Amino acid sequence: MGEIKLTADTIQYIALFENMTRAKILDCFTEEDRLICVVKQGDMGLAIGRNGENINRVKKILDKPIELVEHSVDPVAFIKSAFGPVSVSSVNIINKNGKRLAYVEVPNKEKGLAIGRSGRNIEKVKLLARRHHDIDDVILQ
């Protein structure tokens, strides 16, 4: 696992989220105007709640969008989860020139969604892959 540093603010976000949802949060950080949380594998249902009640309650209190990613010890499953609604066809992790790279294949019609506005979605995935699985780069194909 890569290095995860939490700020005082993110520790407070984690405590609030865990208290309100009973879901275990393994990592949390803010990026631009959104909060990104990595939820313990199997706790995604608790985090979201029935009809989205839990996540919506936390969003209302924090007044910011929240994105959830389910953790997995398998880097392929984790990367697929990090891409959210994007249909990931395959993930190949290779070692090249001393770096660990993940080649991710997505349908052409979903590449824009995978990249996101100003590259924010792909950057989120790269950061999460680095923090949780020591993957140096994620490359879309």
The first five atom37 places (N, CA, C, CB, O) and aatype in JSON, in Angstrom:
{
  "aatype": [12, 7, 6, 9, 11, 10, 16, 0, 3, 16, 9, 5, 18, 9, 0, 10, 13, 6, 2, 12, 16, 1, 0, 11, 9, 10, 3, 4, 13, 16, 6, 6, 3, 1, 10, 9, 4, 19, 19, 11, 5, 7, 3, 12, 7, 10, 0, 9, 7, 1, 2, 7, 6, 2, 9, 2, 1, 19, 11, 11, 9, 10, 3, 11, 14, 9, 6, 10, 19, 6, 8, 15, 19, 3, 14, 19, 0, 13, 9, 11, 15, 0, 13, 7, 14, 19, 15, 19, 15, 15, 19, 2, 9, 9, 2, 11, 2, 7, 11, 1, 10, 0, 18, 19, 6, 19, 14, 2, 11, 6, 11, 7, 10, 0, 9, 7, 1, 15, 7, 1, 2, 9, 6, 11, 19, 11, 10, 10, 0, 1, 1, 8, 8, 3, 9, 3, 3, 19, 9, 10, 5],
  "atom_mask": [
    [1, 1, 1, 1, 1],
    [1, 1, 1, 0, 1],
    [1, 1, 1, 1, 1],
    [1, 1, 1, 1, 1],
    [1, 1, 1, 1, 1],
    [1, 1, 1, 1, 1],
    [1, 1, 1, 1, 1],
    [1, 1, 1, 1, 1],
    [1, 1, 1, 1, 1],
    [1, 1, 1, 1, 1],
    [1, 1, 1, 1, 1],
    [1, 1, 1, 1, 1],
    [1, 1, 1, 1, 1],
    [1, 1, 1, 1, 1],
    [1, 1, 1, 1, 1],
    [1, 1, 1, 1, 1],
    [1, 1, 1, 1, 1],
    [1, 1, 1, 1, 1],
    [1, 1, 1, 1, 1],
    [1, 1, 1, 1, 1],
    [1, 1, 1, 1, 1],
    [1, 1, 1, 1, 1],
    [1, 1, 1, 1, 1],
    [1, 1, 1, 1, 1],
    [1, 1, 1, 1, 1],
    [1, 1, 1, 1, 1],
    [1, 1, 1, 1, 1],
    [1, 1, 1, 1, 1],
    [1, 1, 1, 1, 1],
    [1, 1, 1, 1, 1],
    [1, 1, 1, 1, 1],
    [1, 1, 1, 1, 1],
    [1, 1, 1, 1, 1],
    [1, 1, 1, 1, 1],
    [1, 1, 1, 1, 1],
    [1, 1, 1, 1, 1],
    [1, 1, 1, 1, 1],
    [1, 1, 1, 1, 1],
    [1, 1, 1, 1, 1],
    [1, 1, 1, 1, 1],
    [1, 1, 1, 1, 1],
    [1, 1, 1, 0, 1],
    [1, 1, 1, 1, 1],
    [1, 1, 1, 1, 1],
    [1, 1, 1, 0, 1],
    [1, 1, 1, 1, 1],
    [1, 1, 1, 1, 1],
    [1, 1, 1, 1, 1],
    [1, 1, 1, 0, 1],
    [1, 1, 1, 1, 1],
    [1, 1, 1, 1, 1],
    [1, 1, 1, 0, 1],
    [1, 1, 1, 1, 1],
    [1, 1, 1, 1, 1],
    [1, 1, 1, 1, 1],
    [1, 1, 1, 1, 1],
    [1, 1, 1, 1, 1],
    [1, 1, 1, 1, 1],
    [1, 1, 1, 1, 1],
    [1, 1, 1, 1, 1],
    [1, 1, 1, 1, 1],
    [1, 1, 1, 1, 1],
    [1, 1, 1, 1, 1],
    [1, 1, 1, 1, 1],
    [1, 1, 1, 1, 1],
    [1, 1, 1, 1, 1],
    [1, 1, 1, 1, 1],
    [1, 1, 1, 1, 1],
    [1, 1, 1, 1, 1],
    [1, 1, 1, 1, 1],
    [1, 1, 1, 1, 1],
    [1, 1, 1, 1, 1],
    [1, 1, 1, 1, 1],
    [1, 1, 1, 1, 1],
    [1, 1, 1, 1, 1],
    [1, 1, 1, 1, 1],
    [1, 1, 1, 1, 1],
    [1, 1, 1, 1, 1],
    [1, 1, 1, 1, 1],
    [1, 1, 1, 1, 1],
    [1, 1, 1, 1, 1],
    [1, 1, 1, 1, 1],
    [1, 1, 1, 1, 1],
    [1, 1, 1, 0, 1],
    [1, 1, 1, 1, 1],
    [1, 1, 1, 1, 1],
    [1, 1, 1, 1, 1],
    [1, 1, 1, 1, 1],
    [1, 1, 1, 1, 1],
    [1, 1, 1, 1, 1],
    [1, 1, 1, 1, 1],
    [1, 1, 1, 1, 1],
    [1, 1, 1, 1, 1],
    [1, 1, 1, 1, 1],
    [1, 1, 1, 1, 1],
    [1, 1, 1, 1, 1],
    [1, 1, 1, 1, 1],
    [1, 1, 1, 0, 1],
    [1, 1, 1, 1, 1],
    [1, 1, 1, 1, 1],
    [1, 1, 1, 1, 1],
    [1, 1, 1, 1, 1],
    [1, 1, 1, 1, 1],
    [1, 1, 1, 1, 1],
    [1, 1, 1, 1, 1],
    [1, 1, 1, 1, 1],
    [1, 1, 1, 1, 1],
    [1, 1, 1, 1, 1],
    [1, 1, 1, 1, 1],
    [1, 1, 1, 1, 1],
    [1, 1, 1, 1, 1],
    [1, 1, 1, 0, 1],
    [1, 1, 1, 1, 1],
    [1, 1, 1, 1, 1],
    [1, 1, 1, 1, 1],
    [1, 1, 1, 0, 1],
    [1, 1, 1, 1, 1],
    [1, 1, 1, 1, 1],
    [1, 1, 1, 0, 1],
    [1, 1, 1, 1, 1],
    [1, 1, 1, 1, 1],
    [1, 1, 1, 1, 1],
    [1, 1, 1, 1, 1],
    [1, 1, 1, 1, 1],
    [1, 1, 1, 1, 1],
    [1, 1, 1, 1, 1],
    [1, 1, 1, 1, 1],
    [1, 1, 1, 1, 1],
    [1, 1, 1, 1, 1],
    [1, 1, 1, 1, 1],
    [1, 1, 1, 1, 1],
    [1, 1, 1, 1, 1],
    [1, 1, 1, 1, 1],
    [1, 1, 1, 1, 1],
    [1, 1, 1, 1, 1],
    [1, 1, 1, 1, 1],
    [1, 1, 1, 1, 1],
    [1, 1, 1, 1, 1],
    [1, 1, 1, 1, 1],
    [1, 1, 1, 1, 1],
    [1, 1, 1, 1, 1]
  ],
  "atom_positions": [
    [[0.84, -1.18, 0.0], [0.0, 0.0, 0.0], [0.89, 1.24, 0.0], [-0.96, 0.0, 1.22], [1.91, 1.28, 0.68]],
    [[0.49, 2.25, -0.77], [1.22, 3.5, -0.82], [1.04, 4.29, 0.46], [0.0, 0.0, 0.0], [0.41, 3.83, 1.41]],
    [[1.59, 5.47, 0.47], [1.52, 6.31, 1.66], [0.22, 7.1, 1.66], [2.72, 7.25, 1.73], [-0.11, 7.78, 0.68]],
    [[-0.5, 7.01, 2.76], [-1.76, 7.75, 2.91], [-1.6, 8.73, 4.05], [-2.96, 6.78, 3.16], [-1.38, 8.34, 5.2]],
    [[-1.7, 10.0, 3.72], [-1.64, 11.04, 4.74], [-3.0, 11.68, 4.86], [-0.55, 12.11, 4.41], [-3.61, 12.08, 3.87]],
    [[-3.48, 11.77, 6.09], [-4.78, 12.38, 6.34], [-4.59, 13.72, 7.04], [-5.66, 11.45, 7.18], [-3.74, 13.86, 7.92]],
    [[-5.38, 14.69, 6.64], [-5.35, 15.99, 7.29], [-6.36, 15.99, 8.44], [-5.65, 17.15, 6.28], [-7.16, 15.07, 8.57]],
    [[-6.32, 17.02, 9.25], [-7.28, 17.13, 10.35], [-8.7, 17.18, 9.8], [-7.0, 18.4, 11.21], [-9.61, 16.58, 10.38]],
    [[-8.91, 17.89, 8.69], [-10.23, 17.97, 8.08], [-10.72, 16.6, 7.61], [-10.22, 18.93, 6.9], [-11.87, 16.23, 7.87]],
    [[-9.85, 15.84, 6.93], [-10.29, 14.54, 6.42], [-10.56, 13.56, 7.57], [-9.25, 13.96, 5.47], [-11.44, 12.71, 7.45]],
    [[-9.82, 13.68, 8.65], [-10.1, 12.82, 9.82], [-11.49, 13.14, 10.37], [-9.01, 13.02, 10.92], [-12.22, 12.24, 10.78]],
    [[-11.84, 14.42, 10.39], [-13.19, 14.81, 10.84], [-14.25, 14.28, 9.89], [-13.3, 16.34, 10.97], [-15.3, 13.81, 10.33]],
    [[-14.0, 14.36, 8.58], [-14.95, 13.83, 7.6], [-15.16, 12.33, 7.8], [-14.46, 14.1, 6.16], [-16.28, 11.84, 7.76]],
    [[-14.06, 11.61, 8.03], [-14.14, 10.16, 8.25], [-14.97, 9.86, 9.49], [-12.72, 9.55, 8.39], [-15.85, 9.0, 9.46]],
    [[-14.7, 10.57, 10.58], [-15.44, 10.34, 11.83], [-16.93, 10.61, 11.64], [-14.88, 11.23, 12.96], [-17.77, 9.82, 12.08]],
    [[-17.26, 11.72, 10.98], [-18.66, 12.06, 10.73], [-19.33, 10.99, 9.87], [-18.77, 13.43, 10.04], [-20.42, 10.51, 10.19]],
    [[-18.66, 10.61, 8.79], [-19.22, 9.62, 7.87], [-19.45, 8.27, 8.57], [-18.29, 9.44, 6.65], [-20.5, 7.66, 8.42]],
    [[-18.44, 7.83, 9.32], [-18.56, 6.54, 10.02], [-19.66, 6.58, 11.08], [-17.24, 6.17, 10.67], [-20.4, 5.61, 11.23]],
    [[-19.77, 7.68, 11.81], [-20.81, 7.8, 12.83], [-22.21, 7.8, 12.23], [-20.61, 9.06, 13.65], [-23.13, 7.24, 12.81]],
    [[-22.37, 8.43, 11.07], [-23.69, 8.55, 10.47], [-24.11, 7.3, 9.68], [-23.73, 9.75, 9.56], [-25.3, 7.03, 9.54]],
    [[-23.13, 6.54, 9.17], [-23.48, 5.42, 8.29], [-23.09, 4.05, 8.85], [-22.82, 5.6, 6.96], [-23.61, 3.03, 8.38]],
    [[-22.22, 4.0, 9.83], [-21.65, 2.77, 10.39], [-20.75, 2.04, 9.39], [-22.78, 1.84, 10.83], [-20.34, 0.9, 9.65]],
    [[-20.43, 2.67, 8.27], [-19.51, 2.08, 7.29], [-18.09, 2.48, 7.65], [-19.87, 2.55, 5.83], [-17.85, 3.61, 8.1]],
    [[-17.14, 1.58, 7.46], [-15.73, 1.85, 7.77], [-15.09, 2.55, 6.58], [-14.97, 0.54, 8.12], [-15.15, 2.05, 5.45]],
    [[-14.48, 3.72, 6.82], [-13.8, 4.48, 5.78], [-12.3, 4.26, 5.95], [-14.17, 6.01, 5.85], [-11.75, 4.51, 7.02]],
    [[-11.63, 3.81, 4.89], [-10.2, 3.52, 4.93], [-9.35, 4.7, 4.49], [-9.89, 2.32, 4.07], [-8.19, 4.81, 4.88]],
    [[-9.91, 5.57, 3.68], [-9.16, 6.71, 3.15], [-10.18, 7.77, 2.74], [-8.25, 6.3, 1.93], [-11.32, 7.47, 2.39]],
    [[-9.74, 9.02, 2.8], [-10.62, 10.12, 2.45], [-9.76, 11.32, 2.08], [-11.6, 10.46, 3.63], [-8.76, 11.59, 2.74]],
    [[-10.14, 12.03, 1.03], [-9.45, 13.26, 0.68], [-10.37, 14.16, -0.11], [-8.17, 12.96, -0.12], [-11.34, 13.7, -0.72]],
    [[-10.07, 15.43, -0.1], [-10.85, 16.39, -0.88], [-10.09, 16.69, -2.15], [-11.15, 17.69, -0.07], [-8.86, 16.81, -2.17]],
    [[-10.87, 16.82, -3.22], [-10.29, 17.18, -4.52], [-11.23, 18.21, -5.13], [-10.1, 15.92, -5.47], [-12.38, 17.9, -5.42]],
    [[-10.73, 19.41, -5.32], [-11.55, 20.52, -5.8], [-12.75, 20.69, -4.88], [-12.0, 20.29, -7.27], [-12.58, 20.99, -3.7]],
    [[-13.95, 20.48, -5.39], [-15.15, 20.71, -4.58], [-15.79, 19.43, -4.07], [-16.16, 21.48, -5.38], [-16.9, 19.48, -3.54]],
    [[-15.12, 18.29, -4.22], [-15.73, 17.01, -3.85], [-14.91, 16.26, -2.82], [-15.91, 16.14, -5.07], [-13.71, 16.47, -2.68]],
    [[-15.6, 15.38, -2.09], [-14.97, 14.54, -1.09], [-14.95, 13.11, -1.65], [-15.72, 14.61, 0.29], [-15.99, 12.61, -2.09]],
    [[-13.8, 12.47, -1.64], [-13.66, 11.11, -2.15], [-13.31, 10.22, -0.98], [-12.57, 11.03, -3.29], [-12.32, 10.45, -0.28]],
    [[-14.12, 9.18, -0.76], [-13.92, 8.27, 0.35], [-13.76, 6.84, -0.15], [-15.09, 8.36, 1.34], [-14.49, 6.4, -1.04]],
    [[-12.8, 6.13, 0.42], [-12.61, 4.71, 0.12], [-13.25, 3.94, 1.26], [-11.08, 4.34, -0.04], [-12.87, 4.07, 2.42]],
    [[-14.24, 3.13, 0.89], [-15.04, 2.38, 1.86], [-14.51, 0.96, 1.95], [-16.54, 2.39, 1.46], [-14.14, 0.36, 0.94]],
    [[-14.49, 0.42, 3.16], [-14.06, -0.96, 3.38], [-14.9, -1.9, 2.51], [-14.19, -1.36, 4.87], [-16.1, -1.71, 2.34]],
    [[-14.24, -2.91, 1.95], [-14.94, -3.87, 1.11], [-16.09, -4.49, 1.88], [-13.97, -4.95, 0.6], [-15.92, -4.97, 3.0]],
    [[-17.27, -4.48, 1.26], [-18.46, -5.04, 1.9], [-19.3, -4.01, 2.65], [0.0, 0.0, 0.0], [-20.43, -4.31, 3.03]],
    [[-18.78, -2.81, 2.86], [-19.51, -1.77, 3.59], [-20.2, -0.74, 2.69], [-18.57, -1.05, 4.52], [-20.76, 0.24, 3.19]],
    [[-20.16, -0.95, 1.37], [-20.73, 0.04, 0.46], [-22.24, 0.19, 0.69], [-20.46, -0.37, -1.0], [-22.76, 1.31, 0.62]],
    [[-22.92, -0.9, 0.98], [-24.36, -0.83, 1.25], [-24.67, 0.03, 2.46], [0.0, 0.0, 0.0], [-25.62, 0.82, 2.45]],
    [[-23.87, -0.11, 3.51], [-24.05, 0.73, 4.7], [-23.77, 2.2, 4.38], [-23.12, 0.27, 5.84], [-24.49, 3.09, 4.83]],
    [[-22.74, 2.44, 3.6], [-22.36, 3.82, 3.26], [-23.47, 4.51, 2.47], [-21.05, 3.83, 2.46], [-23.77, 5.68, 2.7]],
    [[-24.06, 3.79, 1.53], [-25.1, 4.39, 0.7], [-26.44, 4.42, 1.43], [-25.25, 3.61, -0.63], [-27.13, 5.43, 1.42]],
    [[-26.79, 3.32, 2.07], [-28.06, 3.25, 2.8], [-29.22, 2.94, 1.86], [0.0, 0.0, 0.0], [-29.09, 2.99, 0.64]],
    [[-30.36, 2.63, 2.46], [-31.56, 2.32, 1.68], [-31.97, 3.56, 0.88], [-32.72, 1.85, 2.6], [-32.15, 4.63, 1.45]],
    [[-32.12, 3.39, -0.42], [-32.49, 4.48, -1.34], [-31.55, 5.69, -1.23], [-33.93, 4.94, -1.05], [-31.95, 6.82, -1.49]],
    [[-30.29, 5.45, -0.85], [-29.31, 6.53, -0.77], [-29.45, 7.43, 0.44], [0.0, 0.0, 0.0], [-28.89, 8.52, 0.46]],
    [[-30.2, 6.99, 1.45], [-30.48, 7.85, 2.61], [-29.2, 8.27, 3.34], [-31.4, 7.13, 3.58], [-29.03, 9.45, 3.66]],
    [[-28.3, 7.32, 3.61], [-27.1, 7.64, 4.39], [-26.19, 8.62, 3.66], [-26.32, 6.37, 4.71], [-25.79, 9.64, 4.22]],
    [[-25.85, 8.32, 2.42], [-24.94, 9.19, 1.67], [-25.57, 10.57, 1.48], [-24.59, 8.57, 0.3], [-24.86, 11.58, 1.55]],
    [[-26.86, 10.63, 1.23], [-27.52, 11.92, 1.03], [-27.54, 12.75, 2.31], [-28.94, 11.72, 0.53], [-27.41, 13.98, 2.25]],
    [[-27.7, 12.11, 3.46], [-27.66, 12.82, 4.74], [-26.29, 13.45, 4.97], [-28.01, 11.87, 5.91], [-26.19, 14.6, 5.4]],
    [[-25.22, 12.69, 4.68], [-23.86, 13.2, 4.86], [-23.59, 14.33, 3.86], [-22.81, 12.06, 4.7], [-22.99, 15.34, 4.22]],
    [[-24.03, 14.16, 2.61], [-23.84, 15.21, 1.6], [-24.5, 16.51, 2.04], [-24.42, 14.77, 0.25], [-23.94, 17.59, 1.87]],
    [[-25.7, 16.4, 2.62], [-26.44, 17.59, 3.04], [-25.71, 18.31, 4.17], [-27.86, 17.21, 3.49], [-25.64, 19.54, 4.19]],
    [[-25.17, 17.55, 5.12], [-24.46, 18.17, 6.24], [-23.17, 18.83, 5.77], [-24.16, 17.12, 7.33], [-22.84, 19.94, 6.2]],
    [[-22.42, 18.15, 4.9], [-21.14, 18.68, 4.43], [-21.3, 19.7, 3.31], [-20.24, 17.56, 3.97], [-20.38, 20.48, 3.04]],
    [[-22.44, 19.69, 2.67], [-22.73, 20.59, 1.55], [-21.68, 20.48, 0.44], [-22.81, 22.03, 2.05], [-21.2, 21.48, -0.09]],
    [[-21.34, 19.23, 0.11], [-20.43, 18.98, -1.0], [-20.68, 17.59, -1.55], [-18.95, 19.14, -0.56], [-21.12, 16.7, -0.82]],
    [[-20.4, 17.4, -2.84], [-20.57, 16.07, -3.43], [-19.6, 15.07, -2.8], [-20.38, 16.13, -4.95], [-18.48, 15.41, -2.45]],
    [[-20.06, 13.83, -2.68], [-19.22, 12.76, -2.13], [-19.17, 11.63, -3.13], [-19.76, 12.27, -0.74], [-20.21, 11.2, -3.65]],
    [[-17.97, 11.13, -3.41], [-17.8, 9.97, -4.27], [-17.25, 8.84, -3.42], [-16.85, 10.28, -5.47], [-16.31, 9.02, -2.65]],
    [[-17.86, 7.67, -3.57], [-17.44, 6.5, -2.81], [-16.76, 5.5, -3.74], [-18.64, 5.86, -2.1], [-17.2, 5.27, -4.86]],
    [[-15.68, 4.9, -3.24], [-14.97, 3.85, -3.96], [-14.83, 2.69, -2.99], [-13.57, 4.34, -4.5], [-14.35, 2.86, -1.86]],
    [[-15.24, 1.49, -3.43], [-15.11, 0.32, -2.57], [-13.7, -0.23, -2.66], [-16.15, -0.77, -2.95], [-13.19, -0.49, -3.75]],
    [[-13.08, -0.42, -1.51], [-11.71, -0.94, -1.47], [-11.68, -2.4, -1.84], [-11.1, -0.74, -0.09], [-12.65, -3.13, -1.62]],
    [[-10.56, -2.82, -2.4], [-10.32, -4.23, -2.68], [-8.82, -4.46, -2.58], [-10.87, -4.65, -4.08], [-8.02, -3.61, -2.99]],
    [[-8.43, -5.62, -2.05], [-7.01, -5.95, -2.0], [-6.5, -6.31, -3.4], [-6.75, -7.12, -1.02], [-5.3, -6.3, -3.64]],
    [[-7.43, -6.63, -4.31], [-7.09, -6.91, -5.7], [-7.03, -5.58, -6.46], [-8.14, -7.89, -6.35], [-8.04, -4.9, -6.58]],
    [[-5.85, -5.2, -6.98], [-5.74, -3.91, -7.65], [-6.64, -3.78, -8.88], [-4.31, -3.69, -8.06], [-7.09, -2.67, -9.19]],
    [[-6.91, -4.87, -9.59], [-7.78, -4.81, -10.77], [-9.2, -4.45, -10.34], [-7.77, -6.17, -11.53], [-9.82, -3.57, -10.94]],
    [[-9.72, -5.12, -9.33], [-11.07, -4.83, -8.83], [-11.14, -3.41, -8.26], [-11.48, -5.86, -7.75], [-12.15, -2.72, -8.43]],
    [[-10.08, -2.98, -7.59], [-10.05, -1.63, -7.02], [-10.11, -0.57, -8.1], [-8.8, -1.45, -6.16], [-10.85, 0.41, -7.98]],
    [[-9.33, -0.74, -9.16], [-9.32, 0.23, -10.26], [-10.69, 0.27, -10.94], [-8.21, -0.11, -11.29], [-11.19, 1.34, -11.28]],
    [[-11.3, -0.9, -11.14], [-12.64, -0.93, -11.74], [-13.62, -0.17, -10.86], [-13.12, -2.39, -11.95], [-14.46, 0.57, -11.38]],
    [[-13.53, -0.34, -9.56], [-14.42, 0.36, -8.63], [-14.17, 1.87, -8.67], [-14.23, -0.17, -7.2], [-15.11, 2.66, -8.58]],
    [[-12.91, 2.26, -8.79], [-12.55, 3.68, -8.78], [-13.1, 4.42, -10.0], [-11.04, 3.84, -8.73], [-13.34, 5.62, -9.94]],
    [[-13.3, 3.71, -11.1], [-13.85, 4.34, -12.3], [-15.36, 4.55, -12.21], [-13.53, 3.51, -13.53], [-15.95, 5.18, -13.09]],
    [[-15.99, 4.04, -11.17], [-17.41, 4.27, -10.95], [-18.28, 3.72, -12.05], [0.0, 0.0, 0.0], [-18.22, 2.52, -12.34]],
    [[-19.1, 4.57, -12.68], [-20.08, 4.07, -13.66], [-19.48, 3.69, -15.02], [-21.13, 5.1, -13.87], [-20.2, 3.19, -15.89]],
    [[-18.21, 3.92, -15.22], [-17.58, 3.61, -16.51], [-17.44, 2.09, -16.64], [-16.18, 4.3, -16.63], [-17.03, 1.42, -15.7]],
    [[-17.78, 1.56, -17.8], [-17.65, 0.12, -18.07], [-16.2, -0.19, -18.41], [-18.6, -0.33, -19.23], [-15.74, 0.1, -19.52]],
    [[-15.49, -0.77, -17.47], [-14.08, -1.13, -17.7], [-14.04, -2.53, -18.3], [-13.24, -1.06, -16.36], [-14.49, -3.49, -17.68]],
    [[-13.49, -2.64, -19.53], [-13.41, -3.93, -20.21], [-12.32, -4.81, -19.62], [-13.16, -3.73, -21.71], [-12.53, -5.99, -19.38]],
    [[-11.14, -4.2, -19.37], [-10.04, -4.98, -18.8], [-9.03, -4.05, -18.13], [-9.34, -5.82, -19.89], [-8.95, -2.86, -18.45]],
    [[-8.28, -4.62, -17.2], [-7.19, -3.91, -16.53], [-5.99, -4.85, -16.54], [-7.58, -3.48, -15.04], [-6.07, -5.98, -16.05]],
    [[-4.89, -4.39, -17.12], [-3.65, -5.17, -17.13], [-2.58, -4.4, -16.38], [-3.18, -5.47, -18.59], [-2.27, -3.26, -16.72]],
    [[-2.03, -5.02, -15.36], [-0.99, -4.37, -14.55], [0.34, -5.01, -14.91], [-1.28, -4.5, -13.02], [0.52, -6.22, -14.82]],
    [[1.28, -4.15, -15.32], [2.6, -4.64, -15.72], [3.68, -3.82, -15.03], [2.77, -4.59, -17.26], [3.45, -2.7, -14.58]],
    [[4.87, -4.41, -14.95], [6.04, -3.69, -14.47], [6.9, -3.35, -15.68], [6.85, -4.54, -13.41], [7.26, -4.22, -16.47]],
    [[7.22, -2.06, -15.81], [7.98, -1.6, -16.97], [8.96, -0.53, -16.5], [7.04, -1.05, -18.09], [8.56, 0.48, -15.93]],
    [[10.25, -0.76, -16.75], [11.29, 0.2, -16.35], [11.2, 0.56, -14.87], [11.2, 1.46, -17.2], [11.36, 1.73, -14.51]],
    [[10.95, -0.42, -14.03], [10.9, -0.18, -12.59], [9.63, 0.5, -12.11], [0.0, 0.0, 0.0], [9.54, 0.87, -10.94]],
    [[8.65, 0.67, -12.98], [7.39, 1.3, -12.59], [6.25, 0.3, -12.78], [7.13, 2.58, -13.42], [6.28, -0.54, -13.67]],
    [[5.27, 0.43, -11.93], [4.08, -0.41, -12.03], [3.01, 0.38, -12.76], [3.59, -0.86, -10.62], [2.59, 1.45, -12.3]],
    [[2.56, -0.13, -13.9], [1.59, 0.57, -14.74], [0.32, -0.25, -14.88], [2.19, 0.86, -16.12], [0.36, -1.48, -14.96]],
    [[-0.82, 0.44, -14.91], [-2.11, -0.22, -15.14], [-2.67, 0.29, -16.46], [-3.11, 0.06, -13.95], [-2.93, 1.49, -16.62]],
    [[-2.84, -0.62, -17.4], [-3.47, -0.3, -18.68], [-4.94, -0.66, -18.58], [-2.77, -1.05, -19.87], [-5.29, -1.82, -18.37]],
    [[-5.79, 0.33, -18.74], [-7.22, 0.16, -18.55], [-7.94, 0.34, -19.89], [-7.77, 1.14, -17.5], [-7.77, 1.36, -20.56]],
    [[-8.72, -0.65, -20.27], [-9.46, -0.59, -21.52], [-10.91, -0.25, -21.22], [-9.36, -1.92, -22.3], [-11.58, -0.93, -20.44]],
    [[-11.39, 0.84, -21.85], [-12.79, 1.24, -21.72], [-13.36, 1.44, -23.12], [-12.93, 2.56, -20.86], [-12.61, 1.73, -24.05]],
    [[-14.68, 1.29, -23.28], [-15.28, 1.52, -24.6], [-15.04, 2.96, -25.07], [-16.79, 1.22, -24.56], [-15.01, 3.88, -24.25]],
    [[-14.87, 3.14, -26.38], [-14.61, 4.47, -26.93], [-15.66, 5.5, -26.52], [-14.54, 4.4, -28.43], [-15.33, 6.65, -26.23]],
    [[-16.93, 5.08, -26.49], [-17.99, 6.02, -26.15], [-17.95, 6.47, -24.69], [-19.34, 5.41, -26.44], [-18.61, 7.44, -24.33]],
    [[-17.17, 5.78, -23.85], [-17.1, 6.13, -22.43], [-15.76, 6.74, -22.03], [-17.36, 4.92, -21.58], [-15.53, 7.01, -20.85]],
    [[-14.87, 6.96, -23.0], [-13.56, 7.53, -22.67], [-13.68, 8.93, -22.08], [-12.67, 7.57, -23.9], [-12.95, 9.28, -21.16]],
    [[-14.59, 9.72, -22.61], [-14.79, 11.07, -22.08], [-15.2, 11.04, -20.62], [0.0, 0.0, 0.0], [-14.71, 11.84, -19.82]],
    [[-16.1, 10.13, -20.26], [-16.54, 9.98, -18.87], [-15.38, 9.47, -18.0], [-17.74, 9.0, -18.78], [-15.22, 9.9, -16.86]],
    [[-14.58, 8.55, -18.54], [-13.45, 8.01, -17.79], [-12.42, 9.1, -17.5], [-12.78, 6.85, -18.56], [-11.81, 9.13, -16.42]],
    [[-12.22, 10.0, -18.45], [-11.25, 11.09, -18.26], [-11.84, 12.18, -17.38], [-10.81, 11.67, -19.63], [-11.17, 12.69, -16.48]],
    [[-13.08, 12.56, -17.65], [-13.73, 13.6, -16.86], [-13.35, 14.99, -17.3], [0.0, 0.0, 0.0], [-12.39, 15.18, -18.05]],
    [[-14.1, 15.96, -16.82], [-13.83, 17.36, -17.15], [-12.46, 17.76, -16.62], [-14.93, 18.29, -16.58], [-12.17, 17.59, -15.44]],
    [[-11.64, 18.27, -17.49], [-10.26, 18.67, -17.15], [-9.44, 17.53, -16.58], [-10.29, 19.82, -16.15], [-8.47, 17.76, -15.85]],
    [[-9.82, 16.29, -16.9], [-9.05, 15.14, -16.45], [-9.25, 14.76, -15.0], [0.0, 0.0, 0.0], [-8.45, 14.0, -14.45]],
    [[-10.27, 15.27, -14.37], [-10.41, 15.05, -12.92], [-10.72, 13.6, -12.55], [-11.5, 15.94, -12.38], [-10.29, 13.14, -11.49]],
    [[-11.45, 12.86, -13.4], [-11.77, 11.47, -13.06], [-10.54, 10.56, -13.17], [-12.88, 10.94, -13.97], [-10.28, 9.75, -12.28]],
    [[-9.8, 10.7, -14.25], [-8.61, 9.86, -14.41], [-7.56, 10.21, -13.36], [-8.01, 10.03, -15.83], [-6.85, 9.33, -12.88]],
    [[-7.46, 11.47, -12.99], [-6.51, 11.87, -11.95], [-6.9, 11.28, -10.6], [-6.43, 13.41, -11.85], [-6.03, 10.89, -9.82]],
    [[-8.2, 11.21, -10.32], [-8.69, 10.59, -9.08], [-8.28, 9.12, -9.05], [-10.23, 10.72, -8.96], [-7.79, 8.63, -8.03]],
    [[-8.47, 8.41, -10.17], [-8.12, 7.0, -10.24], [-6.62, 6.8, -10.07], [-8.59, 6.39, -11.57], [-6.18, 5.89, -9.36]],
    [[-5.82, 7.66, -10.71], [-4.36, 7.56, -10.59], [-3.92, 7.76, -9.14], [-3.67, 8.61, -11.49], [-3.08, 7.02, -8.64]],
    [[-4.5, 8.75, -8.48], [-4.15, 9.03, -7.08], [-4.53, 7.86, -6.18], [-4.84, 10.32, -6.6], [-3.75, 7.45, -5.33]],
    [[-5.74, 7.33, -6.36], [-6.18, 6.19, -5.55], [-5.32, 4.96, -5.8], [-7.64, 5.87, -5.84], [-4.95, 4.26, -4.85]],
    [[-4.99, 4.69, -7.06], [-4.16, 3.52, -7.4], [-2.77, 3.65, -6.77], [-4.03, 3.36, -8.93], [-2.2, 2.67, -6.3]],
    [[-2.23, 4.88, -6.75], [-0.92, 5.12, -6.15], [-0.99, 4.96, -4.63], [-0.41, 6.52, -6.5], [-0.11, 4.33, -4.04]],
    [[-2.02, 5.51, -4.01], [-2.14, 5.47, -2.55], [-2.41, 4.08, -2.01], [-3.25, 6.39, -2.11], [-1.93, 3.73, -0.93]],
    [[-3.16, 3.26, -2.76], [-3.6, 1.98, -2.22], [-2.9, 0.75, -2.79], [-5.04, 1.83, -2.43], [-2.9, -0.31, -2.17]],
    [[-2.29, 0.88, -3.97], [-1.68, -0.3, -4.59], [-0.32, -0.02, -5.23], [-2.6, -0.86, -5.64], [0.17, -0.83, -6.01]],
    [[0.29, 1.1, -4.9], [1.62, 1.45, -5.43], [1.71, 1.34, -6.94], [2.68, 0.56, -4.8], [2.71, 0.88, -7.47]],
    [[0.66, 1.76, -7.63], [0.65, 1.79, -9.09], [1.05, 3.19, -9.52], [-0.75, 1.38, -9.68], [0.4, 4.17, -9.16]],
    [[2.13, 3.28, -10.3], [2.69, 4.59, -10.65], [1.85, 5.36, -11.67], [4.06, 4.41, -11.19], [1.82, 6.59, -11.62]],
    [[1.18, 4.66, -12.58], [0.39, 5.36, -13.59], [-0.75, 4.47, -14.08], [1.27, 5.79, -14.77], [-0.63, 3.25, -14.12]],
    [[-1.85, 5.12, -14.45], [-2.99, 4.43, -15.03], [-3.16, 5.01, -16.43], [-4.3, 4.61, -14.14], [-3.29, 6.22, -16.61]],
    [[-3.16, 4.12, -17.44], [-3.19, 4.56, -18.83], [-4.45, 4.0, -19.48], [-1.92, 4.1, -19.6], [-4.69, 2.79, -19.46]],
    [[-5.26, 4.9, -20.05], [-6.48, 4.47, -20.74], [-6.15, 3.98, -22.14], [-7.5, 5.61, -20.8], [-5.3, 4.54, -22.83]],
    [[-6.85, 2.93, -22.55], [-6.68, 2.4, -23.9], [-8.01, 2.37, -24.6], [-6.06, 0.99, -23.88], [-8.1, 1.96, -25.76]]
  ]
}
